[in-house]
Amino acid sequence: MFTYALSDLAFLRILNVQDAEECFALVDANREHLRPWLPWVDNTLTPADSRAFIEFTSKQVGNNNGFQAGIFYEDKLVGMIGFHSIDWAHKKTTIGYWLAEGYQGRGLMTSACRALIDYAFDVWKLNRIEIRATVQNVRSRAIPERLGFTLEGTVRQVEWVNDRFYDHVVYGLLAEDWKK
């Protein structure tokens, strides 16, 4: 099972079905914080929905198509980060993430992203990573900007969330640009 220490207090771990209650409770407690940006929040209504998500992500790992990991701080689940999928033919992937409101501003997401970037480039030998964020989601956009991603453009009306379309900004990072 993938576990990666971020600090003395924080680590990443692939979730298992025993985490479903805690995962649901975290989403439920942060519903208003997450809802403006994430279309799946309104469909996460019970712990069974979180369990189904965890089971889906287990299949993702089994299919060698990336993984989703919980972000833990002081042994408490506080967010998620993962690879949406892996395009092995073109050696690229995308990273997605979210963090409970009360745990922002501690560097957790930057550290978690750095860990996944290292993994993608060093272990999987991928060439490209993308992070996309809604234009208005300044906090989410700060992560790739802090990590040296290049702002490559805007994709118009690419995501339907809460009865409206949102534009995404696309950030890209190449293996040759990482750790220079």
C-alpha positions as CSV (number, residue, x, y, z in Angstrom):
1,M,0.0,0.0,0.0
2,F,1.3,3.4,-1.0
3,T,2.3,5.6,2.0
4,Y,4.5,8.6,1.8
5,A,5.7,10.9,4.7
6,L,5.3,14.6,4.0
7,S,6.6,15.7,7.4
8,D,6.6,14.5,11.0
9,L,2.9,15.3,11.2
10,A,1.6,14.6,7.6
11,F,1.6,11.7,5.2
12,L,-0.2,10.4,2.1
13,R,-1.9,7.0,2.0
14,I,-4.1,5.2,-0.4
15,L,-7.5,4.9,1.1
16,N,-9.2,1.5,1.8
17,V,-12.9,0.9,2.4
18,Q,-12.5,1.2,6.2
19,D,-11.8,4.9,5.5
20,A,-15.2,5.5,3.9
21,E,-16.9,6.9,7.0
22,E,-14.1,9.3,7.7
23,C,-13.9,10.4,4.1
24,F,-17.6,11.1,4.0
25,A,-17.5,13.0,7.2
26,L,-14.7,15.2,5.9
27,V,-16.6,15.9,2.6
28,D,-19.8,16.6,4.6
29,A,-18.1,19.0,7.0
30,N,-16.5,20.9,4.1
31,R,-19.4,20.7,1.7
32,E,-19.9,24.5,1.3
33,H,-16.1,25.0,1.0
34,L,-15.8,22.4,-1.8
35,R,-19.1,22.8,-3.6
36,P,-18.2,25.8,-5.7
37,W,-15.3,24.0,-7.4
38,L,-16.1,20.3,-7.4
39,P,-19.0,18.8,-9.3
40,W,-19.1,15.5,-7.3
41,V,-19.8,17.1,-3.9
42,D,-23.5,17.2,-4.4
43,N,-23.5,13.5,-5.3
44,T,-21.7,12.5,-2.2
45,L,-24.7,12.0,0.1
46,T,-23.8,9.0,2.3
47,P,-20.8,7.0,3.5
48,A,-21.8,4.5,0.8
49,D,-21.0,7.1,-1.8
50,S,-17.5,7.5,-0.3
51,R,-17.1,3.8,-0.2
52,A,-18.0,3.5,-3.9
53,F,-15.4,6.2,-4.7
54,I,-12.7,4.3,-2.7
55,E,-13.6,1.0,-4.5
56,F,-13.4,2.8,-7.8
57,T,-9.9,4.1,-6.9
58,S,-8.8,0.6,-6.0
59,K,-9.6,-0.5,-9.5
60,Q,-7.6,2.5,-10.8
61,V,-4.6,1.2,-8.9
62,G,-5.2,-2.4,-10.1
63,N,-5.4,-1.2,-13.7
64,N,-2.0,0.7,-13.4
65,N,-3.9,3.9,-14.2
66,G,-2.7,6.1,-11.3
67,F,-4.0,6.4,-7.7
68,Q,-5.8,8.6,-5.3
69,A,-4.3,9.2,-1.8
70,G,-5.7,10.6,1.4
71,I,-3.8,13.5,2.9
72,F,-3.4,12.8,6.6
73,Y,-2.4,15.3,9.3
74,E,-1.8,14.1,12.8
75,D,-3.4,10.8,11.7
76,K,-6.6,12.6,10.6
77,L,-7.8,12.6,7.0
78,V,-7.8,16.2,5.8
79,G,-7.9,16.0,2.0
80,M,-7.3,14.0,-1.2
81,I,-4.8,14.1,-4.0
82,G,-4.3,11.9,-7.0
83,F,-3.7,11.2,-10.6
84,H,-6.8,11.3,-12.7
85,S,-5.4,8.7,-15.1
86,I,-2.1,7.9,-16.8
87,D,-1.6,8.2,-20.5
88,W,1.3,5.8,-20.8
89,A,1.5,6.1,-24.6
90,H,2.3,9.9,-24.3
91,K,3.9,9.7,-20.9
92,K,1.6,12.2,-19.2
93,T,-0.9,12.6,-16.4
94,T,-3.0,15.1,-14.5
95,I,-3.2,15.8,-10.8
96,G,-6.3,16.7,-8.9
97,Y,-6.7,17.7,-5.2
98,W,-8.8,19.2,-2.5
99,L,-8.2,20.1,1.1
100,A,-10.4,20.7,4.1
101,E,-10.8,24.4,4.7
102,G,-9.3,24.3,8.2
103,Y,-6.0,22.8,6.9
104,Q,-5.3,25.3,4.2
105,G,-2.2,27.6,4.5
106,R,0.0,25.0,6.1
107,G,1.9,23.9,3.0
108,L,0.2,20.5,3.0
109,M,-1.1,20.6,-0.6
110,T,2.2,22.0,-1.9
111,S,4.1,19.1,-0.2
112,A,1.6,16.5,-1.4
113,C,1.8,17.8,-5.0
114,R,5.6,17.8,-4.8
115,A,5.5,14.1,-3.7
116,L,3.2,13.1,-6.6
117,I,5.3,15.1,-9.1
118,D,8.5,13.3,-7.9
119,Y,6.7,9.9,-8.1
120,A,5.4,10.6,-11.6
121,F,8.8,11.7,-13.0
122,D,11.2,9.5,-11.0
123,V,9.2,6.2,-10.6
124,W,6.9,6.2,-13.6
125,K,9.3,8.2,-15.9
126,L,6.5,10.4,-17.2
127,N,7.3,13.5,-19.2
128,R,4.4,15.8,-18.5
129,I,2.0,16.7,-15.7
130,E,-1.0,19.0,-15.9
131,I,-3.0,20.7,-13.2
132,R,-6.2,22.4,-14.1
133,A,-8.2,24.7,-11.9
134,T,-11.2,26.9,-12.3
135,V,-10.1,30.4,-13.3
136,Q,-11.7,31.9,-10.1
137,N,-10.2,29.3,-7.7
138,V,-7.2,31.4,-6.7
139,R,-6.1,29.0,-3.9
140,S,-6.0,26.0,-6.1
141,R,-4.1,27.9,-8.8
142,A,-1.5,29.0,-6.3
143,I,-0.2,25.4,-6.0
144,P,1.1,24.9,-9.6
145,E,2.3,28.5,-9.7
146,R,4.3,27.9,-6.5
147,L,5.7,24.6,-7.9
148,G,7.0,26.2,-11.1
149,F,4.3,25.0,-13.6
150,T,3.9,27.0,-16.7
151,L,0.5,28.6,-17.3
152,E,-0.3,27.3,-20.7
153,G,-3.8,28.8,-21.4
154,T,-7.5,28.8,-20.6
155,V,-10.0,26.2,-21.7
156,R,-13.4,27.9,-22.0
157,Q,-16.6,26.4,-20.5
158,V,-15.0,23.1,-19.8
159,E,-16.7,22.1,-16.6
160,W,-20.4,22.2,-15.5
161,V,-20.6,22.8,-11.8
162,N,-23.7,24.1,-9.8
163,D,-25.7,24.9,-12.9
164,R,-23.1,26.9,-14.8
165,F,-20.0,26.4,-17.0
166,Y,-16.6,27.2,-15.7
167,D,-13.4,28.0,-17.6
168,H,-10.2,26.2,-16.5
169,V,-6.6,27.4,-16.6
170,V,-4.2,24.8,-17.6
171,Y,-0.7,24.5,-16.0
172,G,1.9,22.2,-17.4
173,L,5.2,20.9,-16.0
174,L,7.8,18.9,-18.0
175,A,10.2,16.4,-16.4
176,E,13.1,18.4,-17.8
177,D,11.9,21.5,-16.0
178,W,11.5,19.8,-12.6
179,K,14.3,20.1,-10.0
180,K,16.4,22.5,-12.0
